[in-house]
Amino acid sequence: MDKTIKFRKYNISYDDVGDGEVIIFLHGWANSKEIYRDLISYLSKYYRCISIDLPGFGKSDVVDNLTLSKMSRIVDNVINKIGIKKFNLVGHSLGGAVSLVYASKYQEKIDKVILISPFVSFRQFSKSIFYLIRHFIPYLLSKILLLKEPNKKFINAIKIVYMLSSVDLYKYLRRVRKDILMIFGTRDHLLSLKPLEPIFGVFNNIHLSIYEDVRHFMVSYNAVDLGIKIKKFLS
């Protein structure tokens, strides 16, 4: 069931199902908490599962001047108002980036972190995607802003992906002392694992799991298998 919490004047939407140890779920770019529906259907038999619509996505209001740090503060505001003191954190794609920033700032609240096809650095973008983001989005944004009633959520989304094209979260990653499970698919053509390979073996708290022949949006079509893997990691 959809629930809403106020962050200043903005409504932030979330779902809360199940009982027991808490898992917080943060979705990826251009998605919503609904992408976790099947995964939560499995995990809510064992855990209390809270999935949050990031600002400007799903049923949450657009919040002006978003950064990853601001999104992590909004997530913390939601968690505090729900009354959660300790939890595990799951983030997919953009949600992985927010999870990393959050975990580096509030790690006393976190038990473990699971990052599914996470954004960690702009270097994960292919050259063609990076070029498209850096050169086409400013042009697209200038045209959209000329419209009489521009779509605020679409503007929010393209501003975020443009912001990510200059972000490297290595410094946040190295601050996190909690156990981290990173899950990637070998056919993820949106965010490549290869630029992150040097960190594996350097940080002994990072565990890597690879899915063969799986693309970026593994959350929606490998739900039960992911649920089993997450449950095993948490226990």
Disulfide bonds with the S-S distance in Angstrom:
none
